[in-house]
Amino acid sequence: MANTSTRTLRLLSLLQSHRYWPGTELADRLGVSVRTLRRDVDRLRELGYPVEAQRGVDGGYQLAAGAALPPLVIDDDEAVALAVGLHTAAESAVEGIAESSVRVLAKVVQVMPTRLRRRVEALRAMTVPAGWGSPARAGVDPGVLTTLALACRDSEQLRLGYTAADGRRTDRQVEPHRLVCLQRRWYLVAYDLTRHDWRSFRVDRLTVSEATGAPFRPRILPAADAAEFIRAGIGNLPRLYRVAALVYAPAATVGERIGRWSTVEEVDAEHCRVRMTTDSLDWAALALGALGAEFRVLEPAELLDQLRDWAARFDRAVQG
C-alpha cells in the first residue's frame, strides 16, 4: 500500500487515541511537515471523517465530539494489502512491532465496510504462519487470495486452472484447506479431487475458474499444519537449508528471542539446540547472531562458510 494511505491510517488512529493534538506534535509523530499534515487531514475529511482544526500558532486537530465515524474508504486491493502487511508485521522479529501491528489491524478491521471486513478476516484466519522469512513476492492477485481464503473458511469446493513449472495447464477441482506464505511465495494447500490426494499449489500459477457452491467436510491434513506440509513438499529444493546449532544459553531465553521462527530444544540448564529451515543462510546467521550468546553450528557446512565470510567483513570494518 502506498505510503500516503499508510500514513492516513496512522493519522486516523492517532486522532482516535487522543482528544486533541497540537499540529506540530502530530506532524512530528507522523514524520511529515505541517503542510503535508494539512493535506492528510483534508484527505480524511474527503473520506468523511469530521476532523476539526484550531488555527493559530498553538493550533491543532481533533475529531468532532460525539461524531459517528464512517466506514474506512479503501478498495478491495488496498484492504488485502493492509491485511497482508499487518499480518506479516505481526510475525516480525522487530521488538514492539508485533503487538502494535495486531492492535492496528484490529482497529482498522472494525471500521472497514462489512463486505471488506469479511474478506480480510477470512484471509487473516486462513493464512498459516510459516516462520521467519522475506516478504512475499509481488504478482499474486489480491482478489484471488481473498477468494481462496473465503473458500477455505467456508469449506467450499473450487474449480481451478493450474499451470505447472513446465508450462502444462490442467483443470482441478479441489477442497481448499489453508493458505501459506513461505519462501516469498503464496501457496494453497488443498485436497485435489482430480488426483485424489493432498496437493500444494503456487497461487501465482493458478486461476480460480469458479466456486462450485458445493460444501465439503474438511479432511485431516497428513502433517502438523499446512506450513509443514508445504515444507515437506519443497524440502528437496537446493536452496532450502536445515540449520542446527548448539547455543550456550538457556532454552527459555533463546525461545523468547527466536522461538517463533525456529525449534528450541533444551540440552541442559545452560545449553539448548536450535533448529530452523530456511532458504537464506543470511537469515540463519542473523538469527543466531542476534541471540547475544556463544553458539556452535552443527549443520549445514555452508553456514560455516557464510559465518567466516561475515566475520572477515566485520573484521575489515573494525580495522577500517
N, C-alpha and C positions, 0 to 999 in steps of 0.2 A: 504494500500500500504506500502511496506517496507520502512524503514527509509532511506535506500540508495537512492531509487527512489525519495522520497520526497525531500531529500537534493539536489539531482541532479537538480530537477526542480527549487529549490530556487537558486542554483548556476547560472543556466541559466538566471533567472530573474535578479539577481544582475549584471551579466555581460552585460545584455542588458540595464540596467539603468545607468551604468557609463562607461566612455571611458576607464578608466584604474583603476585597483585595486592592491595596494601592496599586496603581498602574505600573510603577517601576518595579515593585516587588514581583508582581505577576509576570512581567516581561523577563525578569531575571530567572524565575523558576522555569520558564519555557525556553530560555536561552535565545531570545529574539530581541529585536529593537522594539521600542514603544510604538513606532509606526507600524511594524509588522503585527504587533499585538492588536492594534486597532482594526487592521484588515481581518484578522482572525475573528475578532468579536463581531464584525459586520457579517462574516460568513455564518456564524452561529445564528445571528438574527435572521438572515435569509432562510435558514433552515427552520425557523420558528421558535427559537429559544429566546425568552424575554430577558435579555441582558441590559441592565441599567448602567449608565455611566455618570460619574460625577466629574465635572470639569474642574480645571484649575491645577495649580502646582501639586497639590496633595490629592489630585483626583484618582479615582479608581473605578472598579467594576463589581457588580453583584447581580445575582439572579433576582428577578422581581419576587417580592414576598408573596407566598401563597399561590404562585403561578403553577399551573399544571404543565409539566414538560411534555412536549410532543414526542412521538417515536423518533429514534435516530434515523436520519435520512441517508442511507447508503444503499448502493445497488448490491446485487447478489454476489458479484465477484469480489467487491470490497468486503462484504460480510465474511466470505470464506477466507480471504486473505488475512483479515483481522483474527479470525478464529485460529487459523494455522499458525500465524505469527506468535500469538499469545500462548498457544498450546506448546509451541517449541520453546518459548522463553520460560515456560513453567518447568521445563526439563533442563534448564540452563545450569551450568556449573558456576555461574557468577553469583556470589553471595548476595542475597536480598532480592534478586530478580524473580526467582520462582514464586515467592509469596506475593509479591507485588503484581505479577502477571495474572495470578489466579484471581486476585481481588479486582483488577481492572476488567478481566474477561467477564466476571460475574456481574459487574456494574453495567458494562456495555450491553450484554445479552438482555438485561432487564428492560432496556429502552429500545430494543430492536422491534420492528413490526413482527406480529405473531408468525407470519409465514417464514421470515428470515430466521427468527429465533428457533423455530422448529428444525430448520436445516442445519444451522450452526451447532445446536445442541446435539443433533444426531451425529454430525461429523466428529465432535469432541468425544462423545460417548463410544463411538465405534472405531476410534483410532487407538491402536495398541502402542504404547511407548516402546521403542526398540533400543533405547540407551543412547549413549553419548555419540555424536557424530556430526557431520557437516550438514548444513541446511539442505533441503530437498532441491533438486534441480528444477528449473523452470520447464514449461512445456506441457503441464497437466491442466486440463480444462477444469476450472473450479466447479462448473455445473456437473461434470461427470463425477467428481469427488462427492458432492453432496447427494447426487442420485444414488451412488453406491452406498453411502452411509445410511441413507433412509431405507434402502432395501435390506441392509444388514440389520438395522434396528427393528424393522417391521417383519423380518423373516419372509421376504417376498422374492420369488424366483425372478431371474433376469435372463434375457437373451443378449448375448454379447458377440461382437465380432473381434477376433484376436489375431494380430499379426506376429508371427514368431520371429526369432532372430534371423532366420534365413529368408524372411520375406513372405513365407506362405501364410495365407489368411484362412482361418477356419471360423465357423459359426458354432457357438457353445450355448448351452442352457445350463445355468449354474444356480446353486443355493449359496448366496453370499454370506460370509461369516464375519470377517473383520478387515479393516484397512491397516496397513503398516507402512511407516516411513522409515526406511533403512538404507544405509549406504547412499544417501542423497537421492533415493528414488521412492515412489509410492507403489505399493503392491496391494492387490486384493487377494485375500485367502478365501477360497470357496470350494464347495463340493461340486465337481464337474459331472453333471448328469449325462453328458455325452461320453466321457471317458470312464464314468463310474468310479471315480477316485478323487481324493483331495488334490487340488492344484493351487498354484500361486500364479497371478497374472500381473505383469507390469502395467500400471494404469495408463502410462503414456502410449502403450501399444494396443489399447482396446477402445472400442466404441460401444456404447450402450444402445443396442438396437431398440429394445422396448422392455418395459416392466410387464411381466405376464399377468400380474394380479393374483397369481396362484400362491397361496401361503404354503409354508413347509414347517415341519417340526425340526428344529436345529439338531444336527448330529454332533457326536462327540469328536472333537478335533484330536488327531493322534499326535499331540505334542503338548507341552506345558502351556503354551499360548501361541498366538498367531505369529509373534515375532520370532519365537524359537523355530516354528515351522518354516518360516522364510529362511532363517539362518541355515537350517539343515539342508534346505534345497540348494542354497548357493555356497555351501561350505567348501566346495572343491575349487572355487574360483581362485586363481593365483594371487589376487590382490587381497584375499581375506586372511588375516593373521590371528592365530590363537596365542595370546600372551599370558605368561605366568611369571610371577616374581615373588620372591620371599622378602617381606617388608619387616624391618626391625622396629615395629611399633604395635601396640595392642590392636586387636581386630576391631574393637568398638570405635577407636579413634579413626582408623582408616575407613571404616564403614560410613562414618559421618561425613567424610570428605568426598569419597568417590564410590560409595556403595551403590549409588543409583545407576552407575554405568559399568559396574563390574561385580564379580562374586568375590566376597571376602571370607576366607576360611581361617579360623583360629588354629594356630600351631601350638602355642602356649601363651602364658600371660603377657609376654613381651614381644611375640612374633606372630605374623599371620601370612597367609598365602593369598595373593590377588590374581584372579583370572579375568580376562576380558577378550572379546572378539571384536576386531576392528579391521577396516580396510586401509587404515592410515597409521603407520608407526609413529608419526608425529603426535597423534592424539595419545597414544600409549605413553610416549616419553613425557609429554606434558602432564598427563595424569599422575604418573609416578613421581615426577619432579616436584609437583605441587604438594606432595604429602609432607615435605619438610622432614623426611626421615631417611635413614640409610635403607638401601634395598639391594637385592641381588637378582638379576634376570635369570630365570630358569629356561625360558624359551620365548620367542624363537631366536636363532643366532643373528638374524637380520636386525633385531632390535639392538643387539650389542654394537653392531656396526653403526647404527643410527646414533646411539649414545656417544660413541667415540667421535663421530663427526660433530655432534653438538658440543661436546667437551672441547674439541680443538677450536671451534669457532668462538666459544665463550672465553677460552683462554687467550685467544688473539685479541678479543675485545678488551679484556682486562689489561693485557700487555700494552695495548694501544692507548 
